[in-house]
Structure formats: C-alpha cells, structure tokens
Amino acid sequence: MTPGTRVAELAARILRAETFTLIVSPAVADLQIEAPTAGWPQRLRGHVAVWRAFCGALWYDLGTT
C-alpha cells in the first residue's frame, strides 16, 4: 500500500468531493511522489502535512455546511 492511501480513503468518505480534491488530494500526491526517495524525517513531515491538510479540510467543511 502506498503512503497516504488510508488517509485518502478516510478523507474521501468524510469530506465533500470538492474539498477532498482541492485540499487533501494534492498533499497525498506530494507524499506519494516524495516518499520513495525520502529519509524517515522527510516521510514523517509528509505524513504530518497530509494529516494537517485533512484536519484543515474537515474544519473547512464543518464551517461551510
């Protein structure tokens, strides 16, 4: 399983499709592109970025609905 897949699946279920596409999907894509060549600090930073994007998107969706 590629990095960020589970977070992406969770986010796709919870968030509106537009919010997922604009906020979370790019963060997951960055993580998946950078992870194979990155050391553990960079991978950790990438995972934190994906979770921050997910939390921000969730906050946005909760505030706009």
Distance bins in CASP14 RR format, pairs under 12 A and 6 or more apart:
PFRMAT RR
TARGET T0000
AUTHOR 0000-0000-0000
RMODE 2
METHOD distances of the structure
MODEL  1
1 7 0 0 0 0 0 1 0 0 0 0 0
1 8 0 0 0 0 0 1 0 0 0 0 0
1 9 0 0 0 0 0 1 0 0 0 0 0
1 32 0 0 0 0 0 1 0 0 0 0 0
1 35 0 0 0 0 0 1 0 0 0 0 0
2 8 0 0 0 0 1 0 0 0 0 0 0
2 9 0 0 0 0 0 1 0 0 0 0 0
2 28 0 0 0 0 1 0 0 0 0 0 0
2 29 0 0 0 0 0 1 0 0 0 0 0
2 31 0 0 0 0 1 0 0 0 0 0 0
2 32 1 0 1 0 0 0 0 0 0 0 0
2 33 0 0 0 0 0 1 0 0 0 0 0
2 34 0 0 0 0 0 1 0 0 0 0 0
2 35 1 0 0 1 0 0 0 0 0 0 0
2 36 0 0 0 0 1 0 0 0 0 0 0
2 43 0 0 0 0 0 1 0 0 0 0 0
2 50 0 0 0 0 0 1 0 0 0 0 0
3 27 0 0 0 0 0 1 0 0 0 0 0
3 28 0 0 0 0 1 0 0 0 0 0 0
3 29 0 0 0 0 0 1 0 0 0 0 0
3 30 0 0 0 0 0 1 0 0 0 0 0
3 31 1 0 1 0 0 0 0 0 0 0 0
3 32 1 0 1 0 0 0 0 0 0 0 0
3 33 0 0 0 0 1 0 0 0 0 0 0
3 34 0 0 0 0 1 0 0 0 0 0 0
3 35 1 0 1 0 0 0 0 0 0 0 0
3 36 0 0 0 0 1 0 0 0 0 0 0
3 38 0 0 0 0 1 0 0 0 0 0 0
3 39 0 0 0 0 0 1 0 0 0 0 0
3 40 0 0 0 0 0 1 0 0 0 0 0
3 42 0 0 0 0 0 1 0 0 0 0 0
3 43 1 0 0 1 0 0 0 0 0 0 0
3 44 0 0 0 0 0 1 0 0 0 0 0
3 45 0 0 0 0 0 1 0 0 0 0 0
3 46 0 0 0 0 1 0 0 0 0 0 0
3 47 1 0 0 1 0 0 0 0 0 0 0
3 49 0 0 0 0 0 1 0 0 0 0 0
3 50 0 0 0 0 1 0 0 0 0 0 0
4 10 0 0 0 0 1 0 0 0 0 0 0
4 11 0 0 0 0 1 0 0 0 0 0 0
4 12 0 0 0 0 0 1 0 0 0 0 0
4 24 0 0 0 0 1 0 0 0 0 0 0
4 25 0 0 0 0 0 1 0 0 0 0 0
4 27 0 0 0 0 1 0 0 0 0 0 0
4 28 1 0 1 0 0 0 0 0 0 0 0
4 29 0 0 0 0 1 0 0 0 0 0 0
4 30 0 0 0 0 0 1 0 0 0 0 0
4 31 1 0 1 0 0 0 0 0 0 0 0
4 32 1 0 0 1 0 0 0 0 0 0 0
4 33 0 0 0 0 0 1 0 0 0 0 0
4 34 0 0 0 0 0 1 0 0 0 0 0
4 35 0 0 0 0 1 0 0 0 0 0 0
4 43 0 0 0 0 0 1 0 0 0 0 0
4 46 0 0 0 0 1 0 0 0 0 0 0
4 47 1 0 0 1 0 0 0 0 0 0 0
4 48 0 0 0 0 0 1 0 0 0 0 0
4 49 0 0 0 0 0 1 0 0 0 0 0
4 50 1 0 1 0 0 0 0 0 0 0 0
4 51 0 0 0 0 1 0 0 0 0 0 0
4 53 0 0 0 0 0 1 0 0 0 0 0
4 54 0 0 0 0 1 0 0 0 0 0 0
5 11 0 0 0 0 0 1 0 0 0 0 0
5 12 0 0 0 0 0 1 0 0 0 0 0
5 25 0 0 0 0 0 1 0 0 0 0 0
5 28 1 0 0 1 0 0 0 0 0 0 0
5 29 0 0 0 0 0 1 0 0 0 0 0
5 31 0 0 0 0 1 0 0 0 0 0 0
5 32 0 0 0 0 1 0 0 0 0 0 0
5 35 0 0 0 0 0 1 0 0 0 0 0
5 47 0 0 0 0 0 1 0 0 0 0 0
5 50 0 0 0 0 0 1 0 0 0 0 0
6 12 0 0 0 0 0 1 0 0 0 0 0
6 13 0 0 0 0 0 1 0 0 0 0 0
6 28 0 0 0 0 0 1 0 0 0 0 0
6 31 0 0 0 0 0 1 0 0 0 0 0
6 47 0 0 0 0 0 1 0 0 0 0 0
6 50 0 0 0 0 0 1 0 0 0 0 0
6 51 0 0 0 0 0 1 0 0 0 0 0
6 54 0 0 0 0 0 1 0 0 0 0 0
7 13 0 0 0 0 0 1 0 0 0 0 0
7 14 0 0 0 0 0 1 0 0 0 0 0
7 15 0 0 0 0 0 1 0 0 0 0 0
7 20 0 0 0 0 0 1 0 0 0 0 0
7 24 1 0 0 1 0 0 0 0 0 0 0
7 25 0 0 0 0 0 1 0 0 0 0 0
7 27 0 0 0 0 1 0 0 0 0 0 0
7 28 1 0 0 1 0 0 0 0 0 0 0
7 31 0 0 0 0 1 0 0 0 0 0 0
7 32 0 0 0 0 0 1 0 0 0 0 0
7 46 0 0 0 0 0 1 0 0 0 0 0
7 47 0 0 0 0 1 0 0 0 0 0 0
7 48 0 0 0 0 0 1 0 0 0 0 0
7 49 0 0 0 0 0 1 0 0 0 0 0
7 50 1 0 1 0 0 0 0 0 0 0 0
7 51 1 0 0 1 0 0 0 0 0 0 0
7 52 0 0 0 0 0 1 0 0 0 0 0
7 53 0 0 0 0 1 0 0 0 0 0 0
7 54 1 0 1 0 0 0 0 0 0 0 0
7 55 0 0 0 0 0 1 0 0 0 0 0
7 57 0 0 0 0 0 1 0 0 0 0 0
7 58 0 0 0 0 0 1 0 0 0 0 0
8 14 0 0 0 0 0 1 0 0 0 0 0
8 15 0 0 0 0 0 1 0 0 0 0 0
8 20 0 0 0 0 1 0 0 0 0 0 0
8 21 0 0 0 0 0 1 0 0 0 0 0
8 23 0 0 0 0 0 1 0 0 0 0 0
8 24 1 0 0 1 0 0 0 0 0 0 0
8 25 1 0 0 1 0 0 0 0 0 0 0
8 26 0 0 0 0 0 1 0 0 0 0 0
8 27 0 0 0 0 1 0 0 0 0 0 0
8 28 1 0 1 0 0 0 0 0 0 0 0
8 29 0 0 0 0 1 0 0 0 0 0 0
8 31 0 0 0 0 1 0 0 0 0 0 0
8 32 0 0 0 0 1 0 0 0 0 0 0
8 50 0 0 0 0 1 0 0 0 0 0 0
8 51 0 0 0 0 0 1 0 0 0 0 0
8 53 0 0 0 0 0 1 0 0 0 0 0
8 54 0 0 0 0 1 0 0 0 0 0 0
8 57 0 0 0 0 0 1 0 0 0 0 0
9 15 0 0 0 0 0 1 0 0 0 0 0
9 20 0 0 0 0 0 1 0 0 0 0 0
9 24 0 0 0 0 0 1 0 0 0 0 0
9 25 0 0 0 0 0 1 0 0 0 0 0
9 28 0 0 0 0 0 1 0 0 0 0 0
9 54 0 0 0 0 0 1 0 0 0 0 0
10 20 0 0 0 0 0 1 0 0 0 0 0
10 24 0 0 0 0 1 0 0 0 0 0 0
10 28 0 0 0 0 0 1 0 0 0 0 0
10 50 0 0 0 0 0 1 0 0 0 0 0
10 51 0 0 0 0 0 1 0 0 0 0 0
10 54 1 0 0 1 0 0 0 0 0 0 0
10 55 0 0 0 0 0 1 0 0 0 0 0
10 57 0 0 0 0 0 1 0 0 0 0 0
10 58 0 0 0 0 0 1 0 0 0 0 0
11 17 0 0 0 0 0 1 0 0 0 0 0
11 19 0 0 0 0 1 0 0 0 0 0 0
11 20 1 0 1 0 0 0 0 0 0 0 0
11 21 0 0 0 0 0 1 0 0 0 0 0
11 22 0 0 0 0 0 1 0 0 0 0 0
11 23 0 0 0 0 1 0 0 0 0 0 0
11 24 1 0 1 0 0 0 0 0 0 0 0
11 25 0 0 0 0 1 0 0 0 0 0 0
11 26 0 0 0 0 0 1 0 0 0 0 0
11 27 0 0 0 0 1 0 0 0 0 0 0
11 28 0 0 0 0 1 0 0 0 0 0 0
11 50 0 0 0 0 1 0 0 0 0 0 0
11 51 0 0 0 0 1 0 0 0 0 0 0
11 53 0 0 0 0 1 0 0 0 0 0 0
11 54 1 0 1 0 0 0 0 0 0 0 0
11 55 0 0 0 0 1 0 0 0 0 0 0
11 56 0 0 0 0 0 1 0 0 0 0 0
11 57 1 0 0 1 0 0 0 0 0 0 0
11 58 0 0 0 0 1 0 0 0 0 0 0
11 60 0 0 0 0 0 1 0 0 0 0 0
11 61 0 0 0 0 0 1 0 0 0 0 0
12 18 0 0 0 0 0 1 0 0 0 0 0
12 19 0 0 0 0 0 1 0 0 0 0 0
12 20 1 0 1 0 0 0 0 0 0 0 0
12 21 0 0 0 0 1 0 0 0 0 0 0
12 23 0 0 0 0 0 1 0 0 0 0 0
12 24 0 0 0 0 1 0 0 0 0 0 0
12 25 0 0 0 0 1 0 0 0 0 0 0
12 28 0 0 0 0 1 0 0 0 0 0 0
12 54 0 0 0 0 0 1 0 0 0 0 0
12 57 0 0 0 0 0 1 0 0 0 0 0
13 20 0 0 0 0 1 0 0 0 0 0 0
13 24 0 0 0 0 0 1 0 0 0 0 0
13 54 0 0 0 0 0 1 0 0 0 0 0
13 58 0 0 0 0 0 1 0 0 0 0 0
14 20 0 0 0 0 1 0 0 0 0 0 0
14 24 0 0 0 0 1 0 0 0 0 0 0
14 54 0 0 0 0 1 0 0 0 0 0 0
14 55 0 0 0 0 0 1 0 0 0 0 0
14 56 0 0 0 0 0 1 0 0 0 0 0
14 57 0 0 0 0 1 0 0 0 0 0 0
14 58 1 0 0 1 0 0 0 0 0 0 0
14 59 0 0 0 0 0 1 0 0 0 0 0
14 61 0 0 0 0 1 0 0 0 0 0 0
14 62 0 0 0 0 0 1 0 0 0 0 0
14 65 0 0 0 0 0 1 0 0 0 0 0
15 21 0 0 0 0 1 0 0 0 0 0 0
15 22 0 0 0 0 1 0 0 0 0 0 0
15 23 1 0 0 1 0 0 0 0 0 0 0
15 24 1 0 0 1 0 0 0 0 0 0 0
15 25 0 0 0 0 0 1 0 0 0 0 0
15 53 0 0 0 0 0 1 0 0 0 0 0
15 54 1 0 0 1 0 0 0 0 0 0 0
15 55 0 0 0 0 0 1 0 0 0 0 0
15 56 0 0 0 0 1 0 0 0 0 0 0
15 57 1 0 1 0 0 0 0 0 0 0 0
15 58 1 0 0 1 0 0 0 0 0 0 0
15 59 0 0 0 0 0 1 0 0 0 0 0
15 60 0 0 0 0 1 0 0 0 0 0 0
15 61 1 0 1 0 0 0 0 0 0 0 0
15 62 0 0 0 0 1 0 0 0 0 0 0
15 64 0 0 0 0 0 1 0 0 0 0 0
15 65 0 0 0 0 0 1 0 0 0 0 0
16 22 0 0 0 0 1 0 0 0 0 0 0
16 23 0 0 0 0 0 1 0 0 0 0 0
16 24 0 0 0 0 0 1 0 0 0 0 0
16 57 0 0 0 0 1 0 0 0 0 0 0
16 58 0 0 0 0 0 1 0 0 0 0 0
16 60 0 0 0 0 1 0 0 0 0 0 0
16 61 1 0 1 0 0 0 0 0 0 0 0
16 62 0 0 0 0 0 1 0 0 0 0 0
16 63 0 0 0 0 0 1 0 0 0 0 0
16 64 0 0 0 0 1 0 0 0 0 0 0
16 65 1 0 0 1 0 0 0 0 0 0 0
17 23 0 0 0 0 0 1 0 0 0 0 0
17 24 0 0 0 0 0 1 0 0 0 0 0
17 25 0 0 0 0 0 1 0 0 0 0 0
17 57 0 0 0 0 0 1 0 0 0 0 0
17 61 0 0 0 0 0 1 0 0 0 0 0
18 24 0 0 0 0 0 1 0 0 0 0 0
18 25 0 0 0 0 0 1 0 0 0 0 0
18 57 0 0 0 0 1 0 0 0 0 0 0
18 60 0 0 0 0 0 1 0 0 0 0 0
18 61 0 0 0 0 1 0 0 0 0 0 0
18 64 0 0 0 0 0 1 0 0 0 0 0
18 65 0 0 0 0 0 1 0 0 0 0 0
19 25 0 0 0 0 1 0 0 0 0 0 0
19 26 0 0 0 0 0 1 0 0 0 0 0
19 53 0 0 0 0 0 1 0 0 0 0 0
19 54 0 0 0 0 1 0 0 0 0 0 0
19 55 0 0 0 0 0 1 0 0 0 0 0
19 56 0 0 0 0 1 0 0 0 0 0 0
19 57 1 0 1 0 0 0 0 0 0 0 0
19 58 0 0 0 0 1 0 0 0 0 0 0
19 59 0 0 0 0 0 1 0 0 0 0 0
19 60 1 0 0 1 0 0 0 0 0 0 0
19 61 1 0 1 0 0 0 0 0 0 0 0
19 62 0 0 0 0 0 1 0 0 0 0 0
19 63 0 0 0 0 0 1 0 0 0 0 0
19 64 0 0 0 0 1 0 0 0 0 0 0
19 65 0 0 0 0 0 1 0 0 0 0 0
20 26 0 0 0 0 0 1 0 0 0 0 0
20 27 0 0 0 0 0 1 0 0 0 0 0
20 28 0 0 0 0 1 0 0 0 0 0 0
20 53 0 0 0 0 1 0 0 0 0 0 0
20 54 0 0 0 0 1 0 0 0 0 0 0
20 56 0 0 0 0 0 1 0 0 0 0 0
20 57 1 0 0 1 0 0 0 0 0 0 0
20 58 0 0 0 0 0 1 0 0 0 0 0
20 60 0 0 0 0 0 1 0 0 0 0 0
20 61 0 0 0 0 1 0 0 0 0 0 0
21 27 0 0 0 0 0 1 0 0 0 0 0
21 28 0 0 0 0 0 1 0 0 0 0 0
21 29 0 0 0 0 0 1 0 0 0 0 0
21 53 0 0 0 0 0 1 0 0 0 0 0
21 57 0 0 0 0 1 0 0 0 0 0 0
22 53 0 0 0 0 1 0 0 0 0 0 0
22 56 0 0 0 0 0 1 0 0 0 0 0
22 57 0 0 0 0 1 0 0 0 0 0 0
22 60 0 0 0 0 1 0 0 0 0 0 0
22 61 0 0 0 0 0 1 0 0 0 0 0
23 29 0 0 0 0 0 1 0 0 0 0 0
23 49 0 0 0 0 0 1 0 0 0 0 0
23 50 0 0 0 0 0 1 0 0 0 0 0
23 52 0 0 0 0 1 0 0 0 0 0 0
23 53 1 0 1 0 0 0 0 0 0 0 0
23 54 0 0 0 0 1 0 0 0 0 0 0
23 55 0 0 0 0 0 1 0 0 0 0 0
23 56 1 0 0 1 0 0 0 0 0 0 0
23 57 1 0 1 0 0 0 0 0 0 0 0
23 58 0 0 0 0 1 0 0 0 0 0 0
23 59 0 0 0 0 0 1 0 0 0 0 0
23 60 1 0 0 1 0 0 0 0 0 0 0
23 61 0 0 0 0 1 0 0 0 0 0 0
24 30 0 0 0 0 0 1 0 0 0 0 0
24 31 0 0 0 0 0 1 0 0 0 0 0
24 49 0 0 0 0 0 1 0 0 0 0 0
24 50 1 0 0 1 0 0 0 0 0 0 0
24 51 0 0 0 0 1 0 0 0 0 0 0
24 52 0 0 0 0 0 1 0 0 0 0 0
24 53 1 0 1 0 0 0 0 0 0 0 0
24 54 1 0 1 0 0 0 0 0 0 0 0
24 55 0 0 0 0 1 0 0 0 0 0 0
24 56 0 0 0 0 1 0 0 0 0 0 0
24 57 1 0 1 0 0 0 0 0 0 0 0
24 58 0 0 0 0 1 0 0 0 0 0 0
24 60 0 0 0 0 0 1 0 0 0 0 0
24 61 0 0 0 0 0 1 0 0 0 0 0
25 31 0 0 0 0 0 1 0 0 0 0 0
25 32 0 0 0 0 0 1 0 0 0 0 0
25 50 0 0 0 0 0 1 0 0 0 0 0
25 53 0 0 0 0 1 0 0 0 0 0 0
25 54 0 0 0 0 0 1 0 0 0 0 0
25 57 0 0 0 0 1 0 0 0 0 0 0
26 32 0 0 0 0 0 1 0 0 0 0 0
26 33 0 0 0 0 0 1 0 0 0 0 0
26 49 0 0 0 0 1 0 0 0 0 0 0
26 50 0 0 0 0 1 0 0 0 0 0 0
26 53 1 0 0 1 0 0 0 0 0 0 0
26 54 0 0 0 0 0 1 0 0 0 0 0
26 57 0 0 0 0 0 1 0 0 0 0 0
27 33 0 0 0 0 0 1 0 0 0 0 0
27 34 0 0 0 0 0 1 0 0 0 0 0
27 45 0 0 0 0 0 1 0 0 0 0 0
27 46 1 0 0 1 0 0 0 0 0 0 0
27 47 0 0 0 0 1 0 0 0 0 0 0
27 48 0 0 0 0 0 1 0 0 0 0 0
27 49 1 0 1 0 0 0 0 0 0 0 0
27 50 1 0 1 0 0 0 0 0 0 0 0
27 51 0 0 0 0 1 0 0 0 0 0 0
27 52 1 0 0 1 0 0 0 0 0 0 0
27 53 1 1 0 0 0 0 0 0 0 0 0
27 54 1 0 0 1 0 0 0 0 0 0 0
27 55 0 0 0 0 0 1 0 0 0 0 0
27 56 0 0 0 0 0 1 0 0 0 0 0
27 57 0 0 0 0 1 0 0 0 0 0 0
28 34 0 0 0 0 0 1 0 0 0 0 0
28 35 0 0 0 0 0 1 0 0 0 0 0
28 46 0 0 0 0 1 0 0 0 0 0 0
28 47 0 0 0 0 0 1 0 0 0 0 0
28 49 0 0 0 0 1 0 0 0 0 0 0
28 50 1 0 1 0 0 0 0 0 0 0 0
28 51 0 0 0 0 0 1 0 0 0 0 0
28 53 1 0 0 1 0 0 0 0 0 0 0
28 54 0 0 0 0 1 0 0 0 0 0 0
28 57 0 0 0 0 0 1 0 0 0 0 0
29 35 0 0 0 0 0 1 0 0 0 0 0
29 46 0 0 0 0 0 1 0 0 0 0 0
29 49 0 0 0 0 0 1 0 0 0 0 0
29 50 0 0 0 0 1 0 0 0 0 0 0
29 53 0 0 0 0 0 1 0 0 0 0 0
30 38 0 0 0 0 0 1 0 0 0 0 0
30 42 0 0 0 0 0 1 0 0 0 0 0
30 43 0 0 0 0 0 1 0 0 0 0 0
30 45 0 0 0 0 0 1 0 0 0 0 0
30 46 1 0 0 1 0 0 0 0 0 0 0
30 47 0 0 0 0 0 1 0 0 0 0 0
30 49 1 0 0 1 0 0 0 0 0 0 0
30 50 0 0 0 0 1 0 0 0 0 0 0
30 53 0 0 0 0 1 0 0 0 0 0 0
31 38 0 0 0 0 1 0 0 0 0 0 0
31 42 0 0 0 0 1 0 0 0 0 0 0
31 43 1 0 0 1 0 0 0 0 0 0 0
31 44 0 0 0 0 0 1 0 0 0 0 0
31 45 0 0 0 0 1 0 0 0 0 0 0
31 46 1 0 1 0 0 0 0 0 0 0 0
31 47 1 0 0 1 0 0 0 0 0 0 0
31 48 0 0 0 0 1 0 0 0 0 0 0
31 49 1 0 0 1 0 0 0 0 0 0 0
31 50 1 0 1 0 0 0 0 0 0 0 0
31 51 0 0 0 0 0 1 0 0 0 0 0
31 52 0 0 0 0 0 1 0 0 0 0 0
31 53 0 0 0 0 1 0 0 0 0 0 0
31 54 0 0 0 0 0 1 0 0 0 0 0
32 38 0 0 0 0 0 1 0 0 0 0 0
32 43 0 0 0 0 0 1 0 0 0 0 0
32 46 0 0 0 0 1 0 0 0 0 0 0
32 47 0 0 0 0 0 1 0 0 0 0 0
32 49 0 0 0 0 0 1 0 0 0 0 0
32 50 0 0 0 0 1 0 0 0 0 0 0
33 42 0 0 0 0 0 1 0 0 0 0 0
33 43 0 0 0 0 0 1 0 0 0 0 0
33 46 0 0 0 0 0 1 0 0 0 0 0
34 41 0 0 0 0 0 1 0 0 0 0 0
34 42 1 0 0 1 0 0 0 0 0 0 0
34 43 1 0 0 1 0 0 0 0 0 0 0
34 44 0 0 0 0 0 1 0 0 0 0 0
34 45 0 0 0 0 1 0 0 0 0 0 0
34 46 1 0 0 1 0 0 0 0 0 0 0
34 47 0 0 0 0 0 1 0 0 0 0 0
34 49 0 0 0 0 1 0 0 0 0 0 0
34 50 0 0 0 0 0 1 0 0 0 0 0
35 42 0 0 0 0 1 0 0 0 0 0 0
35 43 1 0 1 0 0 0 0 0 0 0 0
35 44 0 0 0 0 0 1 0 0 0 0 0
35 45 0 0 0 0 0 1 0 0 0 0 0
35 46 1 0 0 1 0 0 0 0 0 0 0
35 47 0 0 0 0 1 0 0 0 0 0 0
35 49 0 0 0 0 0 1 0 0 0 0 0
35 50 0 0 0 0 0 1 0 0 0 0 0
36 42 0 0 0 0 0 1 0 0 0 0 0
36 43 0 0 0 0 1 0 0 0 0 0 0
37 43 0 0 0 0 1 0 0 0 0 0 0
38 44 0 0 0 0 1 0 0 0 0 0 0
38 45 0 0 0 0 1 0 0 0 0 0 0
38 46 0 0 0 0 1 0 0 0 0 0 0
38 47 0 0 0 0 0 1 0 0 0 0 0
39 45 0 0 0 0 1 0 0 0 0 0 0
39 46 0 0 0 0 0 1 0 0 0 0 0
40 46 0 0 0 0 0 1 0 0 0 0 0
40 47 0 0 0 0 0 1 0 0 0 0 0
41 47 0 0 0 0 0 1 0 0 0 0 0
41 48 0 0 0 0 0 1 0 0 0 0 0
42 48 0 0 0 0 0 1 0 0 0 0 0
42 49 0 0 0 0 0 1 0 0 0 0 0
43 49 0 0 0 0 0 1 0 0 0 0 0
43 50 0 0 0 0 0 1 0 0 0 0 0
44 50 0 0 0 0 0 1 0 0 0 0 0
44 51 0 0 0 0 0 1 0 0 0 0 0
45 51 0 0 0 0 0 1 0 0 0 0 0
45 52 0 0 0 0 0 1 0 0 0 0 0
46 52 0 0 0 0 1 0 0 0 0 0 0
46 53 0 0 0 0 1 0 0 0 0 0 0
47 53 0 0 0 0 0 1 0 0 0 0 0
47 54 0 0 0 0 0 1 0 0 0 0 0
48 54 0 0 0 0 0 1 0 0 0 0 0
48 55 0 0 0 0 0 1 0 0 0 0 0
49 55 0 0 0 0 0 1 0 0 0 0 0
49 56 0 0 0 0 0 1 0 0 0 0 0
50 56 0 0 0 0 0 1 0 0 0 0 0
50 57 0 0 0 0 0 1 0 0 0 0 0
51 57 0 0 0 0 0 1 0 0 0 0 0
51 58 0 0 0 0 0 1 0 0 0 0 0
52 58 0 0 0 0 0 1 0 0 0 0 0
52 59 0 0 0 0 0 1 0 0 0 0 0
53 59 0 0 0 0 0 1 0 0 0 0 0
53 60 0 0 0 0 0 1 0 0 0 0 0
54 60 0 0 0 0 0 1 0 0 0 0 0
54 61 0 0 0 0 0 1 0 0 0 0 0
55 61 0 0 0 0 0 1 0 0 0 0 0
55 62 0 0 0 0 0 1 0 0 0 0 0
56 62 0 0 0 0 1 0 0 0 0 0 0
56 63 0 0 0 0 0 1 0 0 0 0 0
56 64 0 0 0 0 0 1 0 0 0 0 0
57 63 0 0 0 0 0 1 0 0 0 0 0
57 64 0 0 0 0 0 1 0 0 0 0 0
58 64 0 0 0 0 0 1 0 0 0 0 0
58 65 0 0 0 0 0 1 0 0 0 0 0
59 65 0 0 0 0 0 1 0 0 0 0 0
END
